[in-house]
Amino acid sequence: MKDLLVVGGGPAGLSAAIEAARLGLEVEVVEEHAEVGIPEHCTGLVSLMGMHEILGTGAPIIREVKGFRVYSPSGKAYTVRGAEAKAAVIDRPAFERELLRRAETNGALVTLGARFDGDGGFKTLINAEGTASRISRRFGFEIPKAIPAAQVDLETRDFEEDLVEIYLGSYAPGFFAWTVPRREGVRVGLACQEGIPLKKVETMLEKFEPWRRFAGARRSRPFFGKVVTGGPLKRTQRGRVIAVGDAGGFVKPTTGGGVVLGCFTARLAARVAYRFLSEGERIDAFGTGWRRLYGREFKLMKLARKVYDRMECEEVDRVLEALYTSGALTDAIRYDMDLQGKALWRLLESRAIFSLVPSVLRAIF
């Protein structure tokens, strides 16, 4: 019987395994795919600070990103670029292979191409299955709120290597579309609450002017996933089972990015499991711990998501114009892209917000 069984060999699951094995627990990871990092589901965009915290040096970085260009629903572009890179596009499969190597080096047993059958064999379990929800249902967890997404890689030279582009509005209702620089081109995609994401990507490539420059570019096969938007579950622990990563809802509701916070909270879960087994600490200390560290951040990000979801396109146009004109949008790039609470609070304190009060209040209430 293993001290800790981790279901799922993604970044969160492997981070939990590394931490738990380092502390001396007997750890097994069960991953249903035959290879970690495959298939890809995300853009690969993460914070440099987060990568440094997770891997130290030697992260598999494809591009460093200094800023973003956001398109309003009416098509107006706002470009914000900092003096130095705050984010990076990583080779996601290589990143996960490095986490796998570190997990095994620390003594964890990793079994690929296998599914957890739900039987015993563990003293504690960390559910890092992503959005599959099979383990969540088995142990009575809430299913994280998520929306479908589709992406495709395009071979092109017509892109800015240090800039991410974001598209708001009717092409991606309830979320947004994106362009992320890669080695030999860009990765374009979107998530949406209505419609079929891949069809909307095709429509944008055909009709949306900024994407029409990619006409004729060689395309990869599309790949699909889900973007978790509802924030952490109300209960992230049941019995001897802790939910982390996408399975626990530890994803930024604002952008759908979950790699860094998923790894951070998974490490916390591993430490709680260790203290539960070795010192008799209550296992529900995990809920207390993540709320103390990240609870305020998630509340502010969920509020921002709620406001955006309920705004009309014309209101989004006015918000972007006001934030850009006041300098608040430019100022936001200075803050931590993982813990976005400070940036969001700064926006609330800006003079621009006073002109937006009617729209914000209508969206909230």
Helices and strands as residue ranges (DSSP letters): E 2-7, H 11-23, E 27-31, E 45-47, H 48-55, E 61-65, E 67-71, E 77-81, E 87-90, H 92-105, E 109-112, E 122-127, H 134-138, E 146-155, E 163-167, E 177-181, E 185-191, H 197-207, H 209-212, E 218-219, E 223-228, E 237-238, E 241-243, H 245-248, H 259-279, H 285-310, H 313-326, H 328-331, G 332-334, H 341-349, H 352-355, H 357-364
